[in-house]
Amino acid sequence: MPLVIINPNSTVAMTESILAMARATLPGAEIEGWTSHDGPPAIQGEADGRLATPPLLDLVGRASDVGASGIVIACFDDTGLEGARRRAACPVIGIGQAAFHTAALRGWRFSVVTTLAVSVPVIEANLHAYGLMHMVGRVRASEVPVLALEHDPDAACARIAEEAARAVAEDGVDGIVLGCAGMARITRYLRGHLPVPVIDGVESATRLVSVL
């Protein structure tokens, strides 16, 4: 039975980069990437998350009905996660949740580098809910819009790398958590250019849901 990665936004190119990371994480596993075509093009803040949730939950129900072995919600805000768990018969994990707990299991103090400032309150609220805020240096906005990761990846990568380097220098952290599913495509680059571990939520969630 497949593992289903659901992108709650409607940007197919982002689903493809997410799916590539998931398949690289678990080579040989049966993994499908689904796009929420009725969702917003990007999820940036609480309002977008509300719009994205109903079509996302419909896809969660479909994935559960076809016998998915696990479901990953590929939005760093963990959009609709609680409702998805109630809807599905299989394990469901969010990529933000997975990234935070991966860092916590290693005992790392970490900072999050996300996209826009509007996403910071959502991420901080999730960290408080998971009981992990005490392990966080700071949740930082790179001010890179989500879709810039698809439309201008080189410039987006440079700005995110700059903010991540600032986090390492200023926040006293052991690792960096990348705060957007679209950052999966630049994870490898950042790992080669930062002096601390870099945690990608898609990678973390794929690993964790496969053993739940």
C-alpha positions as CSV (number, residue, x, y, z in Angstrom):
1,M,0.0,0.0,0.0
2,P,1.4,3.4,-0.9
3,L,2.6,6.2,1.3
4,V,0.7,9.3,0.2
5,I,2.3,12.8,0.4
6,I,-0.4,15.5,0.1
7,N,0.6,19.0,-0.9
8,P,-2.3,21.2,0.5
9,N,-1.6,23.9,-2.1
10,S,-2.4,23.8,-5.8
11,T,1.2,24.2,-7.2
12,V,2.0,21.0,-9.0
13,A,5.7,21.9,-9.4
14,M,6.0,22.0,-5.6
15,T,4.4,18.6,-5.3
16,E,7.0,17.2,-7.7
17,S,9.9,18.6,-5.7
18,I,8.3,17.3,-2.5
19,L,7.8,13.8,-4.0
20,A,11.4,13.8,-5.3
21,M,12.7,14.4,-1.7
22,A,10.4,11.7,-0.3
23,R,11.5,9.1,-2.8
24,A,15.1,9.9,-2.3
25,T,14.5,9.4,1.5
26,L,12.9,6.0,1.1
27,P,14.3,4.5,-2.2
28,G,12.2,1.6,-3.5
29,A,9.2,2.5,-1.4
30,E,5.8,3.1,-3.1
31,I,5.2,6.8,-2.6
32,E,2.6,8.9,-4.3
33,G,2.4,12.7,-4.4
34,W,-1.1,14.3,-4.5
35,T,-1.8,18.0,-5.2
36,S,-4.8,19.8,-3.7
37,H,-6.0,21.5,-6.9
38,D,-8.8,23.3,-5.0
39,G,-6.3,24.7,-2.4
40,P,-4.6,28.1,-2.7
41,P,-1.5,28.4,-4.8
42,A,0.6,28.8,-1.6
43,I,-0.1,28.6,2.1
44,Q,1.3,31.8,3.7
45,G,-0.3,32.3,7.1
46,E,-3.5,31.4,9.0
47,A,-5.9,32.6,6.4
48,D,-4.5,30.5,3.6
49,G,-4.4,27.6,6.0
50,R,-8.1,27.9,6.6
51,L,-8.8,28.0,2.8
52,A,-6.6,24.9,2.3
53,T,-8.1,22.7,5.0
54,P,-11.4,21.5,3.5
55,P,-10.0,20.3,0.2
56,L,-7.0,18.8,2.0
57,L,-9.3,16.8,4.3
58,D,-11.2,15.5,1.2
59,L,-7.9,14.2,-0.1
60,V,-7.0,12.7,3.2
61,G,-10.3,10.8,3.2
62,R,-9.6,9.5,-0.3
63,A,-6.1,8.4,0.6
64,S,-7.4,6.5,3.6
65,D,-10.2,4.9,1.5
66,V,-7.7,3.5,-1.0
67,G,-5.6,2.0,1.7
68,A,-2.7,4.4,2.2
69,S,-0.1,3.0,4.6
70,G,0.5,6.5,5.9
71,I,-0.2,10.1,5.0
72,V,2.2,13.1,5.1
73,I,0.7,16.6,5.1
74,A,3.3,18.5,3.2
75,C,2.8,22.0,4.6
76,F,5.1,23.3,7.3
77,D,2.2,24.9,9.1
78,D,0.8,21.4,9.7
79,T,-2.4,22.6,8.0
80,G,-5.4,20.5,9.0
81,L,-3.4,18.0,10.8
82,E,-5.8,17.3,13.7
83,G,-8.7,16.9,11.4
84,A,-6.7,14.7,9.1
85,R,-5.9,12.3,11.9
86,R,-9.6,12.0,12.8
87,R,-10.4,11.4,9.1
88,A,-7.8,8.7,8.3
89,A,-7.5,5.1,9.3
90,C,-3.7,5.2,8.9
91,P,-0.9,7.3,10.5
92,V,-0.9,11.0,9.5
93,I,2.1,13.3,10.2
94,G,2.8,16.9,9.4
95,I,6.2,18.0,8.1
96,G,6.6,20.7,10.7
97,Q,5.8,18.3,13.5
98,A,8.2,15.8,12.1
99,A,11.0,18.3,11.7
100,F,10.6,19.7,15.2
101,H,10.6,16.2,16.8
102,T,13.6,15.1,14.8
103,A,15.6,17.9,16.2
104,A,14.2,17.3,19.7
105,L,15.1,13.6,19.5
106,R,18.7,14.6,18.8
107,G,18.7,17.0,21.7
108,W,19.4,19.9,19.4
109,R,18.5,23.5,20.1
110,F,17.3,24.8,16.7
111,S,16.1,27.8,14.8
112,V,13.4,27.7,12.1
113,V,13.9,29.6,8.8
114,T,10.6,30.0,7.1
115,T,9.2,32.1,4.2
116,L,7.2,35.2,5.2
117,A,6.6,36.8,8.5
118,V,2.9,36.0,8.3
119,S,3.8,32.4,8.9
120,V,5.8,32.9,12.1
121,P,2.9,33.1,14.5
122,V,1.4,29.8,13.1
123,I,4.8,28.0,13.5
124,E,5.3,29.4,17.0
125,A,1.8,28.3,18.0
126,N,2.5,24.8,16.8
127,L,5.8,24.7,18.7
128,H,4.0,25.7,21.9
129,A,1.3,23.1,21.3
130,Y,4.0,20.4,20.8
131,G,5.8,21.5,24.0
132,L,9.0,22.2,22.1
133,M,9.3,26.0,22.2
134,H,11.9,25.8,24.9
135,M,14.3,24.2,22.3
136,V,13.9,27.0,19.8
137,G,16.4,29.9,19.3
138,R,14.1,31.8,17.0
139,V,11.5,31.4,14.2
140,R,12.9,33.6,11.4
141,A,11.3,34.9,8.3
142,S,13.5,35.0,5.2
143,E,10.9,37.1,3.5
144,V,11.0,34.8,0.5
145,P,7.5,34.1,-0.8
146,V,6.6,30.4,-1.1
147,L,6.3,30.5,-4.9
148,A,9.6,32.2,-5.3
149,L,11.1,28.8,-4.5
150,E,9.6,27.6,-7.7
151,H,9.9,30.7,-9.9
152,D,13.3,32.0,-8.9
153,P,15.0,29.3,-6.9
154,D,18.5,30.7,-7.1
155,A,17.6,34.0,-5.5
156,A,15.4,32.3,-3.0
157,C,18.1,30.0,-2.0
158,A,20.6,32.8,-1.5
159,R,18.2,34.7,0.7
160,I,17.3,31.6,2.8
161,A,21.0,30.7,3.1
162,E,21.8,34.2,4.3
163,E,19.1,34.0,7.0
164,A,20.1,30.6,8.1
165,A,23.7,31.7,8.4
166,R,22.5,34.6,10.6
167,A,20.6,32.2,12.8
168,V,23.7,30.1,13.3
169,A,25.8,33.2,14.2
170,E,23.2,34.8,16.5
171,D,20.9,32.2,18.0
172,G,23.2,29.7,19.7
173,V,21.7,26.7,17.9
174,D,22.8,23.2,17.0
175,G,20.7,22.9,13.9
176,I,18.5,24.7,11.4
177,V,15.0,23.6,10.5
178,L,13.7,24.6,7.1
179,G,10.2,26.0,7.5
180,C,8.6,25.3,4.1
181,A,7.9,22.2,2.1
182,G,9.2,24.0,-1.0
183,M,12.6,24.2,0.6
184,A,13.1,20.5,0.0
185,R,14.7,21.4,-3.3
186,I,17.4,23.5,-1.7
187,T,18.2,21.3,1.3
188,R,21.2,19.7,-0.2
189,Y,22.8,23.0,-1.1
190,L,22.2,24.4,2.4
191,R,23.7,21.3,4.0
192,G,26.9,22.0,2.0
193,H,27.1,25.6,3.0
194,L,26.1,25.7,6.7
195,P,28.3,24.5,9.7
196,V,25.4,22.9,11.5
197,P,22.8,20.1,10.5
198,V,19.9,21.2,8.3
199,I,16.6,19.4,8.9
200,D,14.0,19.2,6.1
201,G,10.4,18.4,7.1
202,V,9.6,16.3,4.1
203,E,12.5,14.1,4.7
204,S,11.8,13.8,8.4
205,A,8.1,13.1,7.9
206,T,8.7,10.5,5.3
207,R,11.1,8.6,7.6
208,L,8.9,8.9,10.6
209,V,5.6,7.9,9.0
210,S,7.2,4.8,7.5
211,V,7.8,3.4,11.0
212,L,4.5,4.4,12.7
